[in-house]
Amino acid sequence: MVYATLFTMIFLPIGIVIGWISHETFVTYIKEKAHPFNDIITQNPHPELFDEKGKVIGDDYMALTFDLGYDPEDFEPEDISDT
């Protein structure tokens, strides 16, 4: 009975406080985690990368690059590469 009372009065409040602080720190980290492409996005911002509040949408993005003088009428399936 004495041990249960000591546990309740000492260790339970300490555990609650440590858990609360850890949770707040984790939530802050998740909310403010920078997107890996933030430097590129800030140098060349496109409106479709931002939500209504102006924050970067943290999704995966795909970039398409065309050679100079590329004519879509001359498209061949072999033209596609993963580089």
HTML snippet that shows the backbone in 3Dmol.js (N, CA, C, O; Angstrom):
<script src="https://3Dmol.org/build/3Dmol-min.js"></script>
<div id="view" style="width:600px;height:400px;position:relative"></div>
<script>
const pdb = `
ATOM      1  N   MET A   1       0.818  -1.196   0.000  1.00  0.00           N
ATOM      2  CA  MET A   1       0.000   0.000   0.000  1.00  0.00           C
ATOM      3  C   MET A   1       0.859   1.256   0.000  1.00  0.00           C
ATOM      4  O   MET A   1       0.526   2.238  -0.664  1.00  0.00           O
ATOM      5  N   VAL A   2       1.960   1.230   0.738  1.00  0.00           N
ATOM      6  CA  VAL A   2       2.859   2.378   0.808  1.00  0.00           C
ATOM      7  C   VAL A   2       3.503   2.624  -0.552  1.00  0.00           C
ATOM      8  O   VAL A   2       3.640   3.770  -0.981  1.00  0.00           O
ATOM      9  N   TYR A   3       3.899   1.540  -1.233  1.00  0.00           N
ATOM     10  CA  TYR A   3       4.535   1.699  -2.543  1.00  0.00           C
ATOM     11  C   TYR A   3       3.560   2.250  -3.578  1.00  0.00           C
ATOM     12  O   TYR A   3       3.945   3.069  -4.412  1.00  0.00           O
ATOM     13  N   ALA A   4       2.343   1.823  -3.535  1.00  0.00           N
ATOM     14  CA  ALA A   4       1.337   2.328  -4.468  1.00  0.00           C
ATOM     15  C   ALA A   4       1.093   3.813  -4.245  1.00  0.00           C
ATOM     16  O   ALA A   4       0.934   4.568  -5.204  1.00  0.00           O
ATOM     17  N   THR A   5       1.062   4.228  -3.005  1.00  0.00           N
ATOM     18  CA  THR A   5       0.868   5.638  -2.698  1.00  0.00           C
ATOM     19  C   THR A   5       2.064   6.462  -3.159  1.00  0.00           C
ATOM     20  O   THR A   5       1.888   7.536  -3.733  1.00  0.00           O
ATOM     21  N   LEU A   6       3.287   5.970  -2.915  1.00  0.00           N
ATOM     22  CA  LEU A   6       4.487   6.681  -3.366  1.00  0.00           C
ATOM     23  C   LEU A   6       4.527   6.768  -4.885  1.00  0.00           C
ATOM     24  O   LEU A   6       4.868   7.810  -5.445  1.00  0.00           O
ATOM     25  N   PHE A   7       4.182   5.685  -5.540  1.00  0.00           N
ATOM     26  CA  PHE A   7       4.166   5.698  -7.003  1.00  0.00           C
ATOM     27  C   PHE A   7       3.180   6.744  -7.516  1.00  0.00           C
ATOM     28  O   PHE A   7       3.503   7.525  -8.412  1.00  0.00           O
ATOM     29  N   THR A   8       2.006   6.754  -6.955  1.00  0.00           N
ATOM     30  CA  THR A   8       0.975   7.680  -7.397  1.00  0.00           C
ATOM     31  C   THR A   8       1.357   9.126  -7.124  1.00  0.00           C
ATOM     32  O   THR A   8       1.084  10.001  -7.946  1.00  0.00           O
ATOM     33  N   MET A   9       1.969   9.385  -6.010  1.00  0.00           N
ATOM     34  CA  MET A   9       2.271  10.766  -5.628  1.00  0.00           C
ATOM     35  C   MET A   9       3.552  11.295  -6.269  1.00  0.00           C
ATOM     36  O   MET A   9       3.684  12.504  -6.458  1.00  0.00           O
ATOM     37  N   ILE A  10       4.486  10.428  -6.602  1.00  0.00           N
ATOM     38  CA  ILE A  10       5.782  10.898  -7.109  1.00  0.00           C
ATOM     39  C   ILE A  10       5.951  10.592  -8.593  1.00  0.00           C
ATOM     40  O   ILE A  10       6.121  11.508  -9.398  1.00  0.00           O
ATOM     41  N   PHE A  11       5.908   9.330  -8.956  1.00  0.00           N
ATOM     42  CA  PHE A  11       6.278   8.938 -10.312  1.00  0.00           C
ATOM     43  C   PHE A  11       5.200   9.229 -11.354  1.00  0.00           C
ATOM     44  O   PHE A  11       5.525   9.546 -12.498  1.00  0.00           O
ATOM     45  N   LEU A  12       3.961   9.130 -10.990  1.00  0.00           N
ATOM     46  CA  LEU A  12       2.892   9.412 -11.950  1.00  0.00           C
ATOM     47  C   LEU A  12       2.913  10.872 -12.412  1.00  0.00           C
ATOM     48  O   LEU A  12       2.852  11.102 -13.619  1.00  0.00           O
ATOM     49  N   PRO A  13       2.994  11.868 -11.532  1.00  0.00           N
ATOM     50  CA  PRO A  13       3.076  13.259 -12.019  1.00  0.00           C
ATOM     51  C   PRO A  13       4.336  13.523 -12.848  1.00  0.00           C
ATOM     52  O   PRO A  13       4.288  14.258 -13.834  1.00  0.00           O
ATOM     53  N   ILE A  14       5.456  12.928 -12.452  1.00  0.00           N
ATOM     54  CA  ILE A  14       6.688  13.113 -13.224  1.00  0.00           C
ATOM     55  C   ILE A  14       6.513  12.532 -14.625  1.00  0.00           C
ATOM     56  O   ILE A  14       6.912  13.154 -15.609  1.00  0.00           O
ATOM     57  N   GLY A  15       5.922  11.347 -14.718  1.00  0.00           N
ATOM     58  CA  GLY A  15       5.676  10.727 -16.030  1.00  0.00           C
ATOM     59  C   GLY A  15       4.735  11.540 -16.885  1.00  0.00           C
ATOM     60  O   GLY A  15       4.931  11.659 -18.095  1.00  0.00           O
ATOM     61  N   ILE A  16       3.711  12.101 -16.262  1.00  0.00           N
ATOM     62  CA  ILE A  16       2.761  12.927 -17.014  1.00  0.00           C
ATOM     63  C   ILE A  16       3.449  14.173 -17.556  1.00  0.00           C
ATOM     64  O   ILE A  16       3.239  14.535 -18.713  1.00  0.00           O
ATOM     65  N   VAL A  17       4.256  14.828 -16.751  1.00  0.00           N
ATOM     66  CA  VAL A  17       4.951  16.049 -17.194  1.00  0.00           C
ATOM     67  C   VAL A  17       5.940  15.725 -18.305  1.00  0.00           C
ATOM     68  O   VAL A  17       5.994  16.441 -19.305  1.00  0.00           O
ATOM     69  N   ILE A  18       6.720  14.663 -18.153  1.00  0.00           N
ATOM     70  CA  ILE A  18       7.690  14.289 -19.197  1.00  0.00           C
ATOM     71  C   ILE A  18       6.964  13.918 -20.487  1.00  0.00           C
ATOM     72  O   ILE A  18       7.402  14.307 -21.569  1.00  0.00           O
ATOM     73  N   GLY A  19       5.863  13.173 -20.392  1.00  0.00           N
ATOM     74  CA  GLY A  19       5.082  12.824 -21.574  1.00  0.00           C
ATOM     75  C   GLY A  19       4.483  14.035 -22.258  1.00  0.00           C
ATOM     76  O   GLY A  19       4.454  14.106 -23.487  1.00  0.00           O
ATOM     77  N   TRP A  20       4.005  14.991 -21.471  1.00  0.00           N
ATOM     78  CA  TRP A  20       3.407  16.199 -22.033  1.00  0.00           C
ATOM     79  C   TRP A  20       4.460  17.027 -22.785  1.00  0.00           C
ATOM     80  O   TRP A  20       4.209  17.492 -23.896  1.00  0.00           O
ATOM     81  N   ILE A  21       5.628  17.205 -22.176  1.00  0.00           N
ATOM     82  CA  ILE A  21       6.713  17.967 -22.823  1.00  0.00           C
ATOM     83  C   ILE A  21       7.176  17.254 -24.083  1.00  0.00           C
ATOM     84  O   ILE A  21       7.397  17.898 -25.109  1.00  0.00           O
ATOM     85  N   SER A  22       7.328  15.932 -24.025  1.00  0.00           N
ATOM     86  CA  SER A  22       7.752  15.177 -25.203  1.00  0.00           C
ATOM     87  C   SER A  22       6.725  15.287 -26.323  1.00  0.00           C
ATOM     88  O   SER A  22       7.091  15.435 -27.490  1.00  0.00           O
ATOM     89  N   HIS A  23       5.456  15.217 -25.979  1.00  0.00           N
ATOM     90  CA  HIS A  23       4.410  15.331 -26.989  1.00  0.00           C
ATOM     91  C   HIS A  23       4.437  16.701 -27.652  1.00  0.00           C
ATOM     92  O   HIS A  23       4.346  16.796 -28.876  1.00  0.00           O
ATOM     93  N   GLU A  24       4.559  17.757 -26.865  1.00  0.00           N
ATOM     94  CA  GLU A  24       4.609  19.110 -27.431  1.00  0.00           C
ATOM     95  C   GLU A  24       5.813  19.277 -28.354  1.00  0.00           C
ATOM     96  O   GLU A  24       5.696  19.871 -29.426  1.00  0.00           O
ATOM     97  N   THR A  25       6.953  18.762 -27.949  1.00  0.00           N
ATOM     98  CA  THR A  25       8.164  18.854 -28.767  1.00  0.00           C
ATOM     99  C   THR A  25       7.985  18.085 -30.070  1.00  0.00           C
ATOM    100  O   THR A  25       8.368  18.578 -31.131  1.00  0.00           O
ATOM    101  N   PHE A  26       7.417  16.900 -30.009  1.00  0.00           N
ATOM    102  CA  PHE A  26       7.204  16.090 -31.204  1.00  0.00           C
ATOM    103  C   PHE A  26       6.217  16.752 -32.155  1.00  0.00           C
ATOM    104  O   PHE A  26       6.447  16.772 -33.364  1.00  0.00           O
ATOM    105  N   VAL A  27       5.131  17.290 -31.631  1.00  0.00           N
ATOM    106  CA  VAL A  27       4.139  17.948 -32.479  1.00  0.00           C
ATOM    107  C   VAL A  27       4.754  19.177 -33.156  1.00  0.00           C
ATOM    108  O   VAL A  27       4.500  19.419 -34.336  1.00  0.00           O
ATOM    109  N   THR A  28       5.546  19.942 -32.435  1.00  0.00           N
ATOM    110  CA  THR A  28       6.218  21.101 -33.014  1.00  0.00           C
ATOM    111  C   THR A  28       7.174  20.670 -34.123  1.00  0.00           C
ATOM    112  O   THR A  28       7.243  21.320 -35.165  1.00  0.00           O
ATOM    113  N   TYR A  29       7.908  19.585 -33.909  1.00  0.00           N
ATOM    114  CA  TYR A  29       8.839  19.072 -34.914  1.00  0.00           C
ATOM    115  C   TYR A  29       8.088  18.653 -36.175  1.00  0.00           C
ATOM    116  O   TYR A  29       8.522  18.968 -37.283  1.00  0.00           O
ATOM    117  N   ILE A  30       6.984  17.957 -36.023  1.00  0.00           N
ATOM    118  CA  ILE A  30       6.220  17.493 -37.178  1.00  0.00           C
ATOM    119  C   ILE A  30       5.635  18.672 -37.951  1.00  0.00           C
ATOM    120  O   ILE A  30       5.658  18.674 -39.181  1.00  0.00           O
ATOM    121  N   LYS A  31       5.115  19.665 -37.248  1.00  0.00           N
ATOM    122  CA  LYS A  31       4.501  20.806 -37.922  1.00  0.00           C
ATOM    123  C   LYS A  31       5.515  21.673 -38.648  1.00  0.00           C
ATOM    124  O   LYS A  31       5.200  22.238 -39.695  1.00  0.00           O
ATOM    125  N   GLU A  32       6.729  21.793 -38.114  1.00  0.00           N
ATOM    126  CA  GLU A  32       7.717  22.692 -38.683  1.00  0.00           C
ATOM    127  C   GLU A  32       8.804  21.971 -39.470  1.00  0.00           C
ATOM    128  O   GLU A  32       9.825  22.568 -39.810  1.00  0.00           O
ATOM    129  N   LYS A  33       8.591  20.689 -39.760  1.00  0.00           N
ATOM    130  CA  LYS A  33       9.582  19.925 -40.511  1.00  0.00           C
ATOM    131  C   LYS A  33       9.699  20.512 -41.918  1.00  0.00           C
ATOM    132  O   LYS A  33       8.697  20.660 -42.616  1.00  0.00           O
ATOM    133  N   ALA A  34      10.892  20.837 -42.322  1.00  0.00           N
ATOM    134  CA  ALA A  34      11.114  21.460 -43.627  1.00  0.00           C
ATOM    135  C   ALA A  34      11.028  20.421 -44.735  1.00  0.00           C
ATOM    136  O   ALA A  34      11.488  19.290 -44.577  1.00  0.00           O
ATOM    137  N   HIS A  35      10.445  20.807 -45.840  1.00  0.00           N
ATOM    138  CA  HIS A  35      10.380  19.942 -47.006  1.00  0.00           C
ATOM    139  C   HIS A  35      11.776  19.857 -47.616  1.00  0.00           C
ATOM    140  O   HIS A  35      12.499  20.854 -47.620  1.00  0.00           O
ATOM    141  N   PRO A  36      12.175  18.695 -48.130  1.00  0.00           N
ATOM    142  CA  PRO A  36      13.532  18.561 -48.678  1.00  0.00           C
ATOM    143  C   PRO A  36      13.830  19.528 -49.824  1.00  0.00           C
ATOM    144  O   PRO A  36      14.993  19.848 -50.069  1.00  0.00           O
ATOM    145  N   PHE A  37      12.810  19.993 -50.521  1.00  0.00           N
ATOM    146  CA  PHE A  37      13.031  20.887 -51.650  1.00  0.00           C
ATOM    147  C   PHE A  37      12.732  22.346 -51.308  1.00  0.00           C
ATOM    148  O   PHE A  37      12.504  23.144 -52.216  1.00  0.00           O
ATOM    149  N   ASN A  38      12.724  22.718 -50.027  1.00  0.00           N
ATOM    150  CA  ASN A  38      12.392  24.086 -49.636  1.00  0.00           C
ATOM    151  C   ASN A  38      13.310  25.117 -50.275  1.00  0.00           C
ATOM    152  O   ASN A  38      12.846  26.193 -50.653  1.00  0.00           O
ATOM    153  N   ASP A  39      14.602  24.819 -50.406  1.00  0.00           N
ATOM    154  CA  ASP A  39      15.512  25.798 -51.013  1.00  0.00           C
ATOM    155  C   ASP A  39      15.164  26.042 -52.474  1.00  0.00           C
ATOM    156  O   ASP A  39      15.219  27.182 -52.935  1.00  0.00           O
ATOM    157  N   ILE A  40      14.812  25.008 -53.204  1.00  0.00           N
ATOM    158  CA  ILE A  40      14.416  25.172 -54.611  1.00  0.00           C
ATOM    159  C   ILE A  40      13.078  25.903 -54.696  1.00  0.00           C
ATOM    160  O   ILE A  40      12.891  26.773 -55.546  1.00  0.00           O
ATOM    161  N   ILE A  41      12.151  25.544 -53.813  1.00  0.00           N
ATOM    162  CA  ILE A  41      10.817  26.156 -53.841  1.00  0.00           C
ATOM    163  C   ILE A  41      10.897  27.643 -53.526  1.00  0.00           C
ATOM    164  O   ILE A  41      10.181  28.433 -54.140  1.00  0.00           O
ATOM    165  N   THR A  42      11.752  28.050 -52.581  1.00  0.00           N
ATOM    166  CA  THR A  42      11.846  29.466 -52.246  1.00  0.00           C
ATOM    167  C   THR A  42      12.572  30.259 -53.331  1.00  0.00           C
ATOM    168  O   THR A  42      12.309  31.450 -53.494  1.00  0.00           O
ATOM    169  N   GLN A  43      13.476  29.629 -54.073  1.00  0.00           N
ATOM    170  CA  GLN A  43      14.167  30.328 -55.157  1.00  0.00           C
ATOM    171  C   GLN A  43      13.271  30.504 -56.378  1.00  0.00           C
ATOM    172  O   GLN A  43      13.374  31.506 -57.085  1.00  0.00           O
ATOM    173  N   ASN A  44      12.394  29.535 -56.629  1.00  0.00           N
ATOM    174  CA  ASN A  44      11.538  29.567 -57.816  1.00  0.00           C
ATOM    175  C   ASN A  44      10.126  29.131 -57.420  1.00  0.00           C
ATOM    176  O   ASN A  44       9.704  28.029 -57.769  1.00  0.00           O
ATOM    177  N   PRO A  45       9.393  29.981 -56.695  1.00  0.00           N
ATOM    178  CA  PRO A  45       8.084  29.565 -56.185  1.00  0.00           C
ATOM    179  C   PRO A  45       7.028  29.475 -57.284  1.00  0.00           C
ATOM    180  O   PRO A  45       6.924  30.349 -58.145  1.00  0.00           O
ATOM    181  N   HIS A  46       6.263  28.415 -57.234  1.00  0.00           N
ATOM    182  CA  HIS A  46       5.126  28.240 -58.132  1.00  0.00           C
ATOM    183  C   HIS A  46       3.868  28.199 -57.273  1.00  0.00           C
ATOM    184  O   HIS A  46       3.879  27.577 -56.211  1.00  0.00           O
ATOM    185  N   PRO A  47       2.799  28.836 -57.696  1.00  0.00           N
ATOM    186  CA  PRO A  47       1.592  28.906 -56.867  1.00  0.00           C
ATOM    187  C   PRO A  47       0.987  27.541 -56.546  1.00  0.00           C
ATOM    188  O   PRO A  47       0.342  27.385 -55.509  1.00  0.00           O
ATOM    189  N   GLU A  48       1.183  26.557 -57.412  1.00  0.00           N
ATOM    190  CA  GLU A  48       0.577  25.247 -57.164  1.00  0.00           C
ATOM    191  C   GLU A  48       1.266  24.477 -56.037  1.00  0.00           C
ATOM    192  O   GLU A  48       0.765  23.437 -55.611  1.00  0.00           O
ATOM    193  N   LEU A  49       2.412  24.973 -55.546  1.00  0.00           N
ATOM    194  CA  LEU A  49       3.132  24.320 -54.461  1.00  0.00           C
ATOM    195  C   LEU A  49       2.676  24.790 -53.087  1.00  0.00           C
ATOM    196  O   LEU A  49       3.148  24.270 -52.076  1.00  0.00           O
ATOM    197  N   PHE A  50       1.767  25.765 -53.027  1.00  0.00           N
ATOM    198  CA  PHE A  50       1.351  26.347 -51.756  1.00  0.00           C
ATOM    199  C   PHE A  50      -0.143  26.105 -51.515  1.00  0.00           C
ATOM    200  O   PHE A  50      -0.930  26.038 -52.459  1.00  0.00           O
ATOM    201  N   ASP A  51      -0.521  25.974 -50.238  1.00  0.00           N
ATOM    202  CA  ASP A  51      -1.937  25.853 -49.900  1.00  0.00           C
ATOM    203  C   ASP A  51      -2.552  27.242 -49.766  1.00  0.00           C
ATOM    204  O   ASP A  51      -1.914  28.244 -50.091  1.00  0.00           O
ATOM    205  N   GLU A  52      -3.796  27.297 -49.284  1.00  0.00           N
ATOM    206  CA  GLU A  52      -4.510  28.574 -49.177  1.00  0.00           C
ATOM    207  C   GLU A  52      -3.856  29.532 -48.194  1.00  0.00           C
ATOM    208  O   GLU A  52      -4.000  30.748 -48.321  1.00  0.00           O
ATOM    209  N   LYS A  53      -3.135  28.991 -47.209  1.00  0.00           N
ATOM    210  CA  LYS A  53      -2.497  29.830 -46.196  1.00  0.00           C
ATOM    211  C   LYS A  53      -1.069  30.222 -46.569  1.00  0.00           C
ATOM    212  O   LYS A  53      -0.405  30.923 -45.805  1.00  0.00           O
ATOM    213  N   GLY A  54      -0.590  29.785 -47.721  1.00  0.00           N
ATOM    214  CA  GLY A  54       0.743  30.153 -48.166  1.00  0.00           C
ATOM    215  C   GLY A  54       1.842  29.223 -47.681  1.00  0.00           C
ATOM    216  O   GLY A  54       3.020  29.540 -47.844  1.00  0.00           O
ATOM    217  N   LYS A  55       1.496  28.080 -47.088  1.00  0.00           N
ATOM    218  CA  LYS A  55       2.494  27.118 -46.641  1.00  0.00           C
ATOM    219  C   LYS A  55       2.748  26.099 -47.742  1.00  0.00           C
ATOM    220  O   LYS A  55       1.854  25.778 -48.524  1.00  0.00           O
ATOM    221  N   VAL A  56       3.987  25.591 -47.795  1.00  0.00           N
ATOM    222  CA  VAL A  56       4.363  24.627 -48.813  1.00  0.00           C
ATOM    223  C   VAL A  56       3.615  23.321 -48.577  1.00  0.00           C
ATOM    224  O   VAL A  56       3.561  22.814 -47.456  1.00  0.00           O
ATOM    225  N   ILE A  57       3.040  22.785 -49.648  1.00  0.00           N
ATOM    226  CA  ILE A  57       2.366  21.497 -49.567  1.00  0.00           C
ATOM    227  C   ILE A  57       3.446  20.431 -49.537  1.00  0.00           C
ATOM    228  O   ILE A  57       4.271  20.367 -50.449  1.00  0.00           O
ATOM    229  N   GLY A  58       3.460  19.599 -48.515  1.00  0.00           N
ATOM    230  CA  GLY A  58       4.521  18.615 -48.328  1.00  0.00           C
ATOM    231  C   GLY A  58       4.288  17.309 -49.054  1.00  0.00           C
ATOM    232  O   GLY A  58       4.324  16.250 -48.428  1.00  0.00           O
ATOM    233  N   ASP A  59       4.052  17.346 -50.344  1.00  0.00           N
ATOM    234  CA  ASP A  59       3.861  16.138 -51.137  1.00  0.00           C
ATOM    235  C   ASP A  59       5.098  15.865 -51.971  1.00  0.00           C
ATOM    236  O   ASP A  59       6.076  16.612 -51.925  1.00  0.00           O
ATOM    237  N   ASP A  60       5.041  14.785 -52.732  1.00  0.00           N
ATOM    238  CA  ASP A  60       6.111  14.498 -53.682  1.00  0.00           C
ATOM    239  C   ASP A  60       5.827  15.262 -54.967  1.00  0.00           C
ATOM    240  O   ASP A  60       4.674  15.411 -55.373  1.00  0.00           O
ATOM    241  N   TYR A  61       6.880  15.740 -55.596  1.00  0.00           N
ATOM    242  CA  TYR A  61       6.738  16.518 -56.809  1.00  0.00           C
ATOM    243  C   TYR A  61       7.487  15.827 -57.942  1.00  0.00           C
ATOM    244  O   TYR A  61       8.441  15.083 -57.713  1.00  0.00           O
ATOM    245  N   MET A  62       7.045  16.082 -59.149  1.00  0.00           N
ATOM    246  CA  MET A  62       7.690  15.519 -60.315  1.00  0.00           C
ATOM    247  C   MET A  62       8.085  16.679 -61.228  1.00  0.00           C
ATOM    248  O   MET A  62       7.298  17.598 -61.456  1.00  0.00           O
ATOM    249  N   ALA A  63       9.291  16.627 -61.739  1.00  0.00           N
ATOM    250  CA  ALA A  63       9.762  17.671 -62.645  1.00  0.00           C
ATOM    251  C   ALA A  63       9.968  17.072 -64.036  1.00  0.00           C
ATOM    252  O   ALA A  63      10.533  15.988 -64.181  1.00  0.00           O
ATOM    253  N   LEU A  64       9.510  17.781 -65.034  1.00  0.00           N
ATOM    254  CA  LEU A  64       9.709  17.365 -66.416  1.00  0.00           C
ATOM    255  C   LEU A  64      10.672  18.333 -67.071  1.00  0.00           C
ATOM    256  O   LEU A  64      10.521  19.549 -66.955  1.00  0.00           O
ATOM    257  N   THR A  65      11.655  17.796 -67.755  1.00  0.00           N
ATOM    258  CA  THR A  65      12.631  18.617 -68.446  1.00  0.00           C
ATOM    259  C   THR A  65      12.631  18.225 -69.915  1.00  0.00           C
ATOM    260  O   THR A  65      12.729  17.046 -70.256  1.00  0.00           O
ATOM    261  N   PHE A  66      12.522  19.223 -70.777  1.00  0.00           N
ATOM    262  CA  PHE A  66      12.529  18.979 -72.210  1.00  0.00           C
ATOM    263  C   PHE A  66      13.795  19.588 -72.800  1.00  0.00           C
ATOM    264  O   PHE A  66      14.215  20.679 -72.413  1.00  0.00           O
ATOM    265  N   ASP A  67      14.391  18.873 -73.736  1.00  0.00           N
ATOM    266  CA  ASP A  67      15.554  19.409 -74.435  1.00  0.00           C
ATOM    267  C   ASP A  67      15.119  20.594 -75.288  1.00  0.00           C
ATOM    268  O   ASP A  67      13.971  20.674 -75.727  1.00  0.00           O
ATOM    269  N   LEU A  68      16.062  21.518 -75.516  1.00  0.00           N
ATOM    270  CA  LEU A  68      15.756  22.667 -76.370  1.00  0.00           C
ATOM    271  C   LEU A  68      15.417  22.172 -77.769  1.00  0.00           C
ATOM    272  O   LEU A  68      16.104  21.309 -78.316  1.00  0.00           O
ATOM    273  N   GLY A  69      14.381  22.708 -78.327  1.00  0.00           N
ATOM    274  CA  GLY A  69      13.960  22.328 -79.664  1.00  0.00           C
ATOM    275  C   GLY A  69      13.143  21.048 -79.710  1.00  0.00           C
ATOM    276  O   GLY A  69      12.884  20.523 -80.793  1.00  0.00           O
ATOM    277  N   TYR A  70      12.727  20.530 -78.547  1.00  0.00           N
ATOM    278  CA  TYR A  70      11.934  19.295 -78.530  1.00  0.00           C
ATOM    279  C   TYR A  70      10.575  19.541 -79.160  1.00  0.00           C
ATOM    280  O   TYR A  70       9.887  20.502 -78.816  1.00  0.00           O
ATOM    281  N   ASP A  71      10.196  18.680 -80.073  1.00  0.00           N
ATOM    282  CA  ASP A  71       8.910  18.797 -80.752  1.00  0.00           C
ATOM    283  C   ASP A  71       8.013  17.651 -80.286  1.00  0.00           C
ATOM    284  O   ASP A  71       8.323  16.491 -80.559  1.00  0.00           O
ATOM    285  N   PRO A  72       6.907  17.943 -79.589  1.00  0.00           N
ATOM    286  CA  PRO A  72       6.045  16.867 -79.102  1.00  0.00           C
ATOM    287  C   PRO A  72       5.434  16.020 -80.214  1.00  0.00           C
ATOM    288  O   PRO A  72       4.992  14.897 -79.969  1.00  0.00           O
ATOM    289  N   GLU A  73       5.406  16.552 -81.434  1.00  0.00           N
ATOM    290  CA  GLU A  73       4.881  15.779 -82.561  1.00  0.00           C
ATOM    291  C   GLU A  73       5.809  14.616 -82.914  1.00  0.00           C
ATOM    292  O   GLU A  73       5.368  13.624 -83.495  1.00  0.00           O
ATOM    293  N   ASP A  74       7.098  14.738 -82.563  1.00  0.00           N
ATOM    294  CA  ASP A  74       8.072  13.685 -82.860  1.00  0.00           C
ATOM    295  C   ASP A  74       8.281  12.746 -81.677  1.00  0.00           C
ATOM    296  O   ASP A  74       9.325  12.099 -81.586  1.00  0.00           O
ATOM    297  N   PHE A  75       7.315  12.660 -80.772  1.00  0.00           N
ATOM    298  CA  PHE A  75       7.458  11.844 -79.560  1.00  0.00           C
ATOM    299  C   PHE A  75       7.566  10.365 -79.897  1.00  0.00           C
ATOM    300  O   PHE A  75       6.802   9.838 -80.706  1.00  0.00           O
ATOM    301  N   GLU A  76       8.510   9.719 -79.274  1.00  0.00           N
ATOM    302  CA  GLU A  76       8.671   8.273 -79.343  1.00  0.00           C
ATOM    303  C   GLU A  76       8.768   7.766 -77.899  1.00  0.00           C
ATOM    304  O   GLU A  76       9.380   8.440 -77.071  1.00  0.00           O
ATOM    305  N   PRO A  77       8.190   6.609 -77.563  1.00  0.00           N
ATOM    306  CA  PRO A  77       8.270   6.084 -76.187  1.00  0.00           C
ATOM    307  C   PRO A  77       9.703   5.921 -75.692  1.00  0.00           C
ATOM    308  O   PRO A  77       9.930   5.963 -74.483  1.00  0.00           O
ATOM    309  N   GLU A  78      10.659   5.741 -76.564  1.00  0.00           N
ATOM    310  CA  GLU A  78      12.061   5.607 -76.172  1.00  0.00           C
ATOM    311  C   GLU A  78      12.639   6.918 -75.647  1.00  0.00           C
ATOM    312  O   GLU A  78      13.699   6.924 -75.020  1.00  0.00           O
ATOM    313  N   ASP A  79      11.944   8.032 -75.904  1.00  0.00           N
ATOM    314  CA  ASP A  79      12.418   9.346 -75.456  1.00  0.00           C
ATOM    315  C   ASP A  79      12.353   9.499 -73.930  1.00  0.00           C
ATOM    316  O   ASP A  79      13.012  10.377 -73.372  1.00  0.00           O
ATOM    317  N   ILE A  80      11.574   8.661 -73.257  1.00  0.00           N
ATOM    318  CA  ILE A  80      11.365   8.789 -71.799  1.00  0.00           C
ATOM    319  C   ILE A  80      12.559   8.189 -71.074  1.00  0.00           C
ATOM    320  O   ILE A  80      12.982   7.072 -71.370  1.00  0.00           O
ATOM    321  N   SER A  81      13.107   8.956 -70.104  1.00  0.00           N
ATOM    322  CA  SER A  81      14.207   8.451 -69.253  1.00  0.00           C
ATOM    323  C   SER A  81      13.941   8.881 -67.831  1.00  0.00           C
ATOM    324  O   SER A  81      13.188   9.824 -67.587  1.00  0.00           O
ATOM    325  N   ASP A  82      14.570   8.180 -66.877  1.00  0.00           N
ATOM    326  CA  ASP A  82      14.387   8.466 -65.457  1.00  0.00           C
ATOM    327  C   ASP A  82      15.458   9.389 -64.903  1.00  0.00           C
ATOM    328  O   ASP A  82      15.567   9.499 -63.682  1.00  0.00           O
ATOM    329  N   THR A  83      16.228  10.037 -65.698  1.00  0.00           N
ATOM    330  CA  THR A  83      17.302  10.892 -65.187  1.00  0.00           C
ATOM    331  C   THR A  83      16.825  12.260 -64.892  1.00  0.00           C
ATOM    332  O   THR A  83      17.605  13.105 -64.454  1.00  0.00           O
TER     333      THR A  83
END
`;
const viewer = $3Dmol.createViewer("view");
viewer.addModel(pdb, "pdb");
viewer.setStyle({}, {cartoon: {color: "spectrum"}});
viewer.zoomTo();
viewer.render();
</script>
